[in-house]
Amino acid sequence: MRINVTQKHLDAAADLVRQAHANDGLAPVDLERFWADNAVADKDPFGRSIPQVPMATYCNWECVFEEMGIPQDWKRWNDDPQWRLELSKAYNIKAQAIVGCKLLGENPPAPAGPAWPAVKELHDIFEMENRWDDVSQSWWWHQAASNQTELAALLDRVEKRLENLRAFLLPPEWDSCRQKLLAAGVKPPLYRGQRGPVTLACSMLGVENLIFLILDNPALAARLRDVMLRAMLEKARVQDEEAGFTPADAPHGFGFADDNCMMLTADMYEFFALPIVQGIWARYSPEPTDGRYQHSDSAMGHIVPVLARCNMTAVNFGPTVMVDYIRRHMPTAVIHGQLAPFTFSRNDEVGIVAEFLRDYELIGETRGLLFATAGSINNGSRLTGMRLIMAAIQRHGRYV
């Protein structure tokens, strides 16, 4: 389903696709000029002198399988570096010919150097097991409480844990490694990104349980909310201190990925999640230009007016949330979108171009559009489709 695309968009898109098919599937693009202009535009999508709409729709390693005509095998990609390298090189030959640049790294795996031991994550603080699933080929957090009694007991344990979170987060060998790693110039990791509060809570309790908790026991829901914020702030503080930062000089910027935010009504989001993201950004993004980013590739348009109170600087929302609606509520946010991931991954050539034309028409002259997928870039997304986007931008999306 193509969302809010008009016949005018479809006709113009079909014309560009016809030209591509008449040229062995390659849409007409001045590749050298495109990449030079894109480098300028990407630095400041709101810039008054940028030459064109910047693009961030880059085919990635997930797109290799369909493009190269082989079965998708994430496990082998992760576990077989020689095969991965050979496949990347073959893919890059096609990418160079079609889009004018290599898209995947070709360096062989470097010998393991000095590295910090792993720091525990937020889901560990809340006793959520993170397990790999072979069917979905992804990691999944697993539920830590199935009812309100279990949740209250879990929060008791988490609050106790927060009294000395450093001892919980850092492995036993951390202190013995510290001086050697710092002397070698290896910086310890900071905490500046997190799957969002609704996603975390839905994974911790289950979606329905979270909704009923907020409706039926707002006091316990508020306790969960406040403990989550406290845990995030304390984790960030501990890792800042290990890296040698104080609150006065710690780097700014924080991003969330909260696909499940759509599961709450606007009022429920305002009660439960908004205080968490506001609390994090008040500490780590207090200035107007500090990074405040949210990815939520879901039908979360009803959340946008609430989230807009946070003065967002960059957003990536689901394909049903239109760019003019986002812009109306978030005038200073760079919008990463709104090409539907399934339009791209199904290689709907007319739809790919038409959705760009739609978005450019809706907010093009106000700028601040970084044309990207409204969500992930998945297997099935083709290099010729990426080139079609480049052609559409060069033909229809120029500012000067």
Secondary structure as the mmCIF struct_conf table of DSSP 4:
data_model
#
loop_
_struct_conf.conf_type_id
_struct_conf.id
_struct_conf.beg_label_comp_id
_struct_conf.beg_label_asym_id
_struct_conf.beg_label_seq_id
_struct_conf.end_label_comp_id
_struct_conf.end_label_asym_id
_struct_conf.end_label_seq_id
BEND BEND1 ILE A 3 ASN A 4
HELX_RH_AL_P HELX_RH_AL_P1 GLN A 7 HIS A 21
TURN_TY1_P TURN_TY1_P1 ALA A 22 GLY A 25
HELX_RH_AL_P HELX_RH_AL_P2 LEU A 31 LYS A 43
TURN_TY1_P TURN_TY1_P2 PRO A 45 PHE A 46
TURN_TY1_P TURN_TY1_P3 ARG A 48 SER A 49
BEND BEND2 PRO A 51 PRO A 51
STRN STRN1 GLN A 52 GLN A 52
STRN STRN2 MET A 55 MET A 55
HELX_RH_3T_P HELX_RH_3T_P1 TRP A 61 CYS A 63
HELX_RH_AL_P HELX_RH_AL_P3 VAL A 64 MET A 68
TURN_TY1_P TURN_TY1_P4 GLY A 69 GLY A 69
HELX_RH_AL_P HELX_RH_AL_P4 TRP A 74 ASP A 79
HELX_RH_AL_P HELX_RH_AL_P5 PRO A 81 VAL A 99
BEND BEND3 GLY A 100 CYS A 101
BEND BEND4 LEU A 104 LEU A 104
HELX_LH_PP_P HELX_LH_PP_P1 ASN A 107 ALA A 112
HELX_LH_PP_P HELX_LH_PP_P2 TRP A 116 LYS A 120
HELX_RH_AL_P HELX_RH_AL_P6 LEU A 122 ILE A 125
TURN_TY1_P TURN_TY1_P5 PHE A 126 GLU A 127
STRN STRN3 ASN A 130 ASP A 133
TURN_TY1_P TURN_TY1_P6 ASP A 134 GLN A 137
STRN STRN4 SER A 138 TRP A 141
BEND BEND5 ALA A 144 ALA A 144
BEND BEND6 SER A 146 ASN A 147
HELX_RH_AL_P HELX_RH_AL_P7 GLN A 148 LEU A 162
TURN_TY1_P TURN_TY1_P7 GLU A 163 ASN A 164
HELX_RH_AL_P HELX_RH_AL_P8 LEU A 165 LEU A 169
BEND BEND7 LEU A 170 LEU A 170
TURN_TY1_P TURN_TY1_P8 PRO A 172 GLU A 173
HELX_RH_AL_P HELX_RH_AL_P9 TRP A 174 ALA A 183
TURN_TY1_P TURN_TY1_P9 ALA A 184 GLY A 185
HELX_LH_PP_P HELX_LH_PP_P3 LYS A 187 LEU A 190
STRN STRN5 GLY A 193 ARG A 195
HELX_RH_AL_P HELX_RH_AL_P10 PRO A 197 LEU A 205
HELX_RH_AL_P HELX_RH_AL_P11 VAL A 207 ASP A 216
HELX_RH_AL_P HELX_RH_AL_P12 PRO A 218 GLU A 242
TURN_TY1_P TURN_TY1_P10 ALA A 243 GLY A 244
TURN_TY1_P TURN_TY1_P11 PRO A 247 ASP A 249
BEND BEND8 ALA A 250 ALA A 250
HELX_LH_PP_P HELX_LH_PP_P4 PRO A 251 HIS A 252
STRN STRN6 PHE A 254 ALA A 257
HELX_RH_3T_P HELX_RH_3T_P2 ASP A 259 MET A 263
BEND BEND9 LEU A 264 LEU A 264
HELX_RH_AL_P HELX_RH_AL_P13 ALA A 266 PHE A 272
TURN_TY1_P TURN_TY1_P12 ALA A 273 ALA A 273
HELX_RH_AL_P HELX_RH_AL_P14 LEU A 274 TYR A 284
BEND BEND10 GLU A 287 GLU A 287
TURN_TY1_P TURN_TY1_P13 PRO A 288 THR A 289
BEND BEND11 ASP A 290 ASP A 290
STRN STRN7 ARG A 292 SER A 296
BEND BEND12 SER A 298 ALA A 299
HELX_RH_3T_P HELX_RH_3T_P3 GLY A 301 ILE A 303
HELX_RH_AL_P HELX_RH_AL_P15 VAL A 304 LEU A 307
HELX_RH_3T_P HELX_RH_3T_P4 ALA A 308 CYS A 310
BEND BEND13 THR A 313 THR A 313
STRN STRN8 ALA A 314 PHE A 317
TURN_TY1_P TURN_TY1_P14 PRO A 319 THR A 320
BEND BEND14 VAL A 321 VAL A 321
HELX_RH_AL_P HELX_RH_AL_P16 VAL A 323 HIS A 329
TURN_TY1_P TURN_TY1_P15 PRO A 331 THR A 332
STRN STRN9 VAL A 334 LEU A 339
HELX_RH_AL_P HELX_RH_AL_P17 PRO A 341 SER A 345
TURN_TY1_P TURN_TY1_P16 ARG A 346 ASN A 347
HELX_RH_AL_P HELX_RH_AL_P18 GLU A 349 ILE A 363
HELX_RH_3T_P HELX_RH_3T_P5 GLY A 364 THR A 366
STRN STRN10 LEU A 369 THR A 373
BEND BEND15 ALA A 374 GLY A 375
TURN_TY1_P TURN_TY1_P17 ASN A 379 GLY A 380
HELX_RH_AL_P HELX_RH_AL_P19 LEU A 383 HIS A 396
STRN STRN11 ARG A 398 ARG A 398
#
